[in-house]
Amino acid sequence: MQQADRDTDTDSAAYWENHYSRLDTRWGTKPNIVLKDLVTDLAPTPGAALDLGCGHGGDAIWLAAIGWDVTAVDVARTALDRVAEGARAAGVSDRVHPVRHDLARTFPEGEFGLVSASYFHTPVEIPRVQVLRRAAEAVAPDGLLVVVEHASAAPWSSHVGPDVRFPTAQESLDSLQLGEGWHTERCDAPRRTATGPQGQSASVTDNVIALRRTG
Ligand SMILES: C[S@@+](CC[C@H](N)C(=O)[O-])C[C@H]1O[C@@H](n2cnc3c(N)ncnc32)[C@H](O)[C@@H]1O
């Protein structure tokens, strides 16, 4: 199998490779503000982190810069190459490990003090809840599972029409059916000002779920 075939071997890979091949390389290179605040408050001691659907690596590189050893996972090789490049430029390539998985099919091995899925949304049909449940299994004792997701559509979003109903944070949390052994640190829907691809801004809502493994 040729490298190019391998990198578009699933619908997700084909979709996201195409997406990143057209995307401005600066997009998504800054950490998500919600994750930044949350880690600062709830996971101040660095360890091993897993960033699911890392995109251009804004979160992964920021986490590495504050001392985390980050496994950065994405289905798009193009994105992962840019994460590696960004990590080199930031002087943290020894703490950022870009790994390609189609998370609907395979999942990285290991246990992590922080497992984060920031805006892990895709128009491709995938068993997202199953992936997030698998993500929960990868959280070490006392570790944190963080899911930050859109709870409203930005006006520039090409994927979501204005009539789409987003789940509430509680509905998202319930859908994970994690049962005992978790303490809910955050389950809310704060608003923030988002910046679009043309530099435009709009007020949007996120669902923020942060769960600490207690059992
Ligand atoms: C909306 S972007 C979010 C990127 C980044 N986390 C951020 O906050 O800017 C969703 C990311 O998930 C990745 N992704 C989508 N489906 C995937 C899958 N099945 N396996 C692994 N990564 C996937 C995409 O390539 C993309 O980078």
The ligand as a MOL file (V3000), in Angstrom:
LIG
                    3D

  0  0  0     0  0            999 V3000
M  V30 BEGIN CTAB
M  V30 COUNTS 27 29 0 0 0
M  V30 BEGIN ATOM
M  V30 1 C -13.0890 20.2910 14.7980 0
M  V30 2 S -11.4470 19.6860 14.7030 0 CHG=1
M  V30 3 C -10.7690 20.1510 16.2950 0
M  V30 4 C -9.2820 20.2270 16.2780 0
M  V30 5 C -8.6210 20.6560 17.5950 0
M  V30 6 N -8.8730 19.7430 18.6690 0
M  V30 7 C -9.0520 22.0380 17.9720 0
M  V30 8 O -9.6340 22.2160 19.0530 0
M  V30 9 O -8.8010 22.9960 17.2030 0 CHG=-1
M  V30 10 C -11.7020 17.9270 14.8750 0
M  V30 11 C -10.3970 17.1370 14.7680 0
M  V30 12 O -10.6860 15.7520 14.9610 0
M  V30 13 C -9.9710 14.9950 14.0030 0
M  V30 14 N -10.7450 13.7700 13.7450 0
M  V30 15 C -11.9810 13.6830 13.1950 0
M  V30 16 N -12.3650 12.3990 13.0980 0
M  V30 17 C -11.3500 11.6630 13.6090 0
M  V30 18 C -11.1560 10.2710 13.7950 0
M  V30 19 N -12.0740 9.3750 13.4060 0
M  V30 20 N -10.0070 9.8590 14.3720 0
M  V30 21 C -9.0560 10.7520 14.7680 0
M  V30 22 N -9.1930 12.0770 14.6070 0
M  V30 23 C -10.3180 12.5420 14.0370 0
M  V30 24 C -9.9110 15.8880 12.7680 0
M  V30 25 O -8.8850 15.5530 11.8740 0
M  V30 26 C -9.7290 17.2560 13.4050 0
M  V30 27 O -8.3700 17.5680 13.5670 0
M  V30 END ATOM
M  V30 BEGIN BOND
M  V30 1 1 1 2
M  V30 2 1 2 3
M  V30 3 1 2 10
M  V30 4 1 3 4
M  V30 5 1 4 5
M  V30 6 1 5 6
M  V30 7 1 5 7
M  V30 8 2 7 8
M  V30 9 1 7 9
M  V30 10 1 10 11
M  V30 11 1 11 12
M  V30 12 1 11 26
M  V30 13 1 12 13
M  V30 14 1 13 14
M  V30 15 1 13 24
M  V30 16 1 14 15
M  V30 17 1 14 23
M  V30 18 2 15 16
M  V30 19 1 16 17
M  V30 20 1 17 18
M  V30 21 2 17 23
M  V30 22 1 18 19
M  V30 23 2 18 20
M  V30 24 1 20 21
M  V30 25 2 21 22
M  V30 26 1 22 23
M  V30 27 1 24 25
M  V30 28 1 24 26
M  V30 29 1 26 27
M  V30 END BOND
M  V30 END CTAB
M  END
